[in-house]
Amino acid sequence: MIIQRYHYESLFKNEEAAHRSGNPSPFLVSHVKQLIERDILRQAELMLLDVPDDLEVSKVTLTDLKPHKVVENRSNLSARIVFKLNYALKGPWSVGHLASRGFGVITKNIPVIASA
């Protein structure tokens, strides 16, 4: 998922550095949570779907933070995101910046059950 557009701003660079050092960044987690919720609502509106008022994204974790080059001299911040949603999504859903270019596709994470 692309979590920041345009050039790295100093705020995003500092938060990314803090997150990489093992201190999860509340700013990045909150930013990603808002992006996911916003884009689920946006996509639902485009498909004329009703969205429950209590839709909530929770347990957001970010890994694999890295710059993603979009055009010459311009990179965006990307990350692998895992989150929990209190409703099931059916069909293809995408969130984050550059979703129209194939970034931010939501896939279901099926837990592995350990065999006894």
Backbone as a ProteinNet text record, in pm:
[ID]
protein_1_A
[PRIMARY]
MIIQRYHYESLFKNEEAAHRSGNPSPFLVSHVKQLIERDILRQAELMLLDVPDDLEVSKVTLTDLKPHKVVENRSNLSARIVFKLNYALKGPWSVGHLASRGFGVITKNIPVIASA
[TERTIARY]
85.2	0	89.5	54.6	125.6	61.3	141	83.7	117.2	201.7	235.4	265.2	200	221	329.1	368.9	464	600.4	681.2	813.8	799.1	897.4	897.7	899.3	805.9	808.4	887.8	942.8	1027.2	950.1	821.6	741.1	737.3	713.6	707	843.9	950.5	1085.2	1116.7	1086.1	1113.9	1030.7	903.8	815.9	857.9	897.3	945.1	1069.9	1163.3	1286.6	1255.1	1163.4	1124.4	1059.9	974.4	905.5	1005.1	1102.1	1203.4	1291.1	1308.5	1394.9	1325.5	1203.2	1133.9	1030.9	1014.1	911.6	796.2	690.3	580.4	532.1	520.1	482.6	331	281.3	136.2	85.7	168.7	129.1	105.5	201	185.5	68.6	53.5	-56.5	-191.2	-203.6	-327.8	-353.5	-249.6	-261	-310.5	-251.2	-289.8	-432.7	-469.8	-606.7	-706.7	-679.1	-768.9	-775.1	-659.6	-658.9	-744.7	-731.2	-807.9	-957.2	-996.4	-1137.9	-1192.5	-1116.9	-1159.5	-1178.7	-1083.9	-1089.8	-1192.3	-1220.4	-1329.8	-1461.7	-1480.2	-1602	-1610.4	-1498.9	-1495.4	-1533.8	-1474.4	-1503.7	-1648.1	-1697.3	-1836.6	-1932.9	-1902.4	-1987.3	-1987	-1870	-1861.2	-1943.1	-1952.6	-2028	-2171.1	-2211.5	-2346.4	-2381.1	-2284.6	-2305.8	-2324.9	-2412.7	-2429.4	-2314.5	-2267.4	-2159.1	-2212.5	-2191.9	-2238.9	-2170.9	-2245.9	-2191.1	-2079.2	-2078.9	-1978.8	-1860.1	-1836.8	-1721.3	-1595	-1508.8	-1387.9	-1268.6	-1159.6	-1031.1	-955.4	-897	-821.5	-698.8	-616.5	-496.8	-410.4	-381.2	-301.5	-153.6	-85.4	59.3	122.4	238.7	311.4	445.4	477.7	608.8	657.9	781.5	840.4	828.5	851.4	849.1	963.2	930.5	1035.2	984.5	1078.1	1037	1002.5	903.4	865.8	875.5	966.2	987.3	869.5	808.2	694.2	739.9	811.1	871.3	1011.1	1088.2	1224.4	1224.6	1311.2	1327.7	1203.7	1117.2	1000.3	968.1	967.3	933.3	820.5	741.7	635.9	670.3	615.5	639.5	539.1	590.6	502.5	527.3	431.6	444.1	349.7	382.5	290.6	207.2	76.7	-14.6	-99.3	-111.8	-205.4	-302.1	-432	-530.9	-650.5	-731.7	-854.9	-971.7	-1074.4	-1194.7	-1313	-1405.6	-1517.8	-1630.1	-1609.3	-1703.3	-1624	-1686.2	-1620.1	-1640.2	-1535.1	-1543.2	-1555.5	-1641.1	-1657.2	-1613.2	-1540.1	-1493.2	-1362.8	-1316.7	-1188.4	-1201.4	-1109.3	-1103.3	-958.4	-939	-805.3	-809.3	-701	-693.5	-557.1	-549.6	-423.8	-406	-297.2	-265.4	-221.8	-246.1	-211.9	-283.8	-399.5	-477.6	-515.3	-535.2	-571.7	-457	-336.2	-220.5	-191	-281.7	-265.3	-206.2	-184	-131.3	-246.3	-219.1	-315.9	-428.3	-407.6	-511.7	-528	-651.8	-680.1	-699.5	-625.1	-640.8	-673.6	-746.7	-784	-666.7	-632.4	-525.3	-588.1	-570.1	-629.4	-528	-566.1	-472.4	-436.8	-312.5	-266.6	-293.5	-360.4	-390.6	-284.3	-217.1	-111.5	-173.1	-109.9	-161.3	-110.9	-190.5	-155.5	-71.5
-117.2	0	123.1	220.8	348.6	433.4	472.8	545.1	693.3	736.7	878.8	916.2	1020.7	1066.8	1173.1	1204.3	1311.4	1279.8	1380.2	1359.9	1332.2	1259	1239	1374.7	1397.3	1517.1	1483.1	1583.4	1556.5	1479.1	1507.2	1437.1	1287.4	1250.3	1108.8	1043	1112.8	1056	1027.3	1123	1104.6	992.5	985.7	880.8	743.7	737.2	611	564.7	655.3	620.4	569.7	634.5	590	451.8	430.9	302.3	190	217.6	117.8	82.5	176.8	152.1	69	27.7	-59.9	11.1	140.4	215.2	242.4	159.1	181.2	325.8	385.3	525.8	542.1	603.7	627.9	712.9	806.3	890.2	805.5	718.5	635.5	539.9	477.4	382.5	454.1	571.5	648.5	693.9	737.6	782.9	668.6	550.4	434.3	392.5	391.5	356.6	449.2	579	676.1	656	626.5	601.5	480.9	372.7	250.4	277.7	339.5	368.2	461.6	565.1	660.5	590.8	504.7	444	331.7	264	166.2	240.3	351.8	432.6	485.8	534.3	588.4	481.7	363.7	257.5	210.2	201.7	160.9	260.9	389.6	491.5	478.9	450	433.5	313.7	210.9	91	95.1	211	231.2	129.3	101	9.2	87.4	38.5	98.8	53.6	145.1	114.2	131.2	32.1	44.5	163	229.2	343.4	303.3	178.1	135.1	62.6	83.7	25.3	71.5	-23.6	14.3	-71	-3.4	-66.8	-67.5	-181.3	-190.3	-279.1	-286.5	-371.2	-352.1	-226.7	-193	-213.9	-291.6	-307.1	-278.2	-216.2	-178.4	-250.1	-312	-373.2	-338.2	-371.8	-348.3	-203.2	-108.8	31.9	57.3	115.3	146.2	248.3	320.1	413.6	336.8	385.1	325.1	433.8	415.6	516	516.2	632.1	645.6	703.3	812.6	874.6	920.6	965	1010.8	1117.3	1099.3	1193.4	1206.5	1106	1112.3	973.3	961.5	834.3	856.8	753.7	754.3	649.3	663.5	566.1	452.1	329.9	213.4	123.5	37.7	-55.5	-172.9	-283	-396.7	-373.3	-374.9	-342.4	-464.4	-491.1	-592.9	-520.4	-545.9	-480.9	-573	-538.4	-611.7	-518.4	-572.9	-497	-569.9	-495.4	-559.6	-605.7	-596.9	-650	-721.8	-818.4	-890	-813.4	-805.6	-744.7	-855.6	-837.9	-934.9	-869.3	-941.9	-888.4	-812	-750.8	-678.7	-540.7	-509.7	-379.5	-332.9	-203.7	-143.9	-16.1	10	128.6	195	317.8	390.3	469.6	542.9	623.3	530.9	571.9	498.2	363.4	351.6	228.1	199.9	304.5	285.5	226.6	230	169.5	29.1	-23.8	-161.3	-175.8	-65.8	-73.7	-84.5	-140.5	-140.6	-241	-347.8	-450.1	-522.2	-532.3	-600.4	-748.2	-830.1	-975	-1027.7	-1134.9	-1194.1	-1275	-1250.8	-1323.7	-1440.1	-1558.7	-1676.3	-1732.9	-1736.4	-1784.5	-1932.5	-1964.5	-2103	-2170.6	-2285.4	-2359.9	-2468.5	-2463.8	-2560.8	-2699.7	-2798.4	-2935.2	-2993.3	-3076.9	-3132.8	-3256.2
0	0	0	-79.9	-78.7	30.6	129.6	243.9	244.7	152.4	145.2	2.3	-46.3	-183.5	-188.1	-308.9	-335.8	-275.2	-258.2	-200	-51.1	1	145.4	213.9	299.9	381.5	506.1	571.9	688.7	795.5	810.8	910.4	880.3	755.9	719.6	733.7	695.6	709	854.5	942.9	1085.1	1145.2	1108.7	1161.2	1108.8	982.4	926.2	998.8	1024	1095.2	1235.2	1304.7	1439	1433	1334.8	1320.7	1292	1206.3	1172.8	1292.3	1384.5	1500.1	1607.3	1581.4	1676.3	1761.9	1740.5	1813.2	1718.3	1720.1	1625.8	1631.2	1515.1	1504.6	1514.3	1622.6	1632.3	1516.7	1467.9	1355.1	1230.4	1195.2	1075.2	1088.8	1205.2	1226.2	1212.4	1273.5	1264.3	1120.3	1052.8	913.7	824.1	840.1	759.1	791.6	918.4	958.9	890.1	890.8	827.1	676	613.2	468.5	433.4	509	481	495.6	606.8	628.4	519.5	485.8	382.3	248.5	212.6	80.3	70.9	179.5	177.9	156.4	226.6	207.3	64.6	11.5	-124.6	-226.3	-213.3	-309	-294.9	-172.4	-152.2	-216.6	-202.7	-264.3	-416.4	-474.8	-619.6	-668	-582.9	-620.1	-568.6	-512.9	-459	-351	-263.9	-152.6	-23.7	60.2	192.4	281.7	364.4	457.3	598.7	684.5	822.8	892.9	979.5	1053	1148.4	1190.5	1288.6	1224.6	1094.7	1027.8	1099	1134.6	1208.7	1167.7	1138.4	1112	1244.1	1277.8	1403.2	1383.6	1484.4	1487.3	1362.3	1331	1213.1	1243.7	1160.2	1171.9	1036.2	1040.7	919.2	917.6	805.8	786.6	646.9	619.4	486.7	440.4	530.9	490.6	393.4	279.2	181.8	81.8	20.8	-83.9	-210.7	-280.6	-408.5	-513.7	-608.8	-712.6	-809.5	-827	-916.9	-1050	-1043.6	-1161.5	-1121.7	-1217	-1189	-1079.5	-981	-869.2	-780.5	-780.4	-693.2	-640.8	-509.8	-445.6	-346.9	-327.6	-227.3	-122.9	-3.5	102.6	87.5	82.6	73.7	194.1	223.2	335.4	313.6	378.5	385	510.9	494.5	604.3	637.9	767.1	814.9	907.7	889.4	974.3	991.7	1089.7	1114.8	1084.7	1021.2	988.1	1050	1108.8	1178.1	1084.8	954	855.1	747.1	681.8	572.5	442.4	363.8	231.4	127.6	33.7	-74.4	-204.2	-284.3	-411	-395.8	-504.2	-500.7	-436.4	-346.3	-279.5	-279.8	-297.6	-294.9	-212.8	-141	-56.1	-70.9	-25.4	-27	-154.3	-157.7	-274.6	-388.6	-508.6	-630.4	-641	-579.5	-589.4	-734.5	-812.4	-953.1	-1034.4	-980.6	-1047.2	-994.2	-913.3	-865.8	-727.3	-658.4	-522.7	-423.1	-307	-198.7	-210.4	-284.1	-298.1	-163.6	-118.2	8.3	-18.8	53.1	45.2	184	189.2	316.9	370	494.5	559.3	635.2	582.1	645	745.4	872.4	974.5	953.4	980	971.1	1103.9	1097.8	1219.7	1235.4	1347.9	1373.9	1393.2	1332.9	1349.2	1480.1	1540.9	1672	1660.6
[MASK]
++++++++++++++++++++++++++++++++++++++++++++++++++++++++++++++++++++++++++++++++++++++++++++++++++++++++++++++++++++

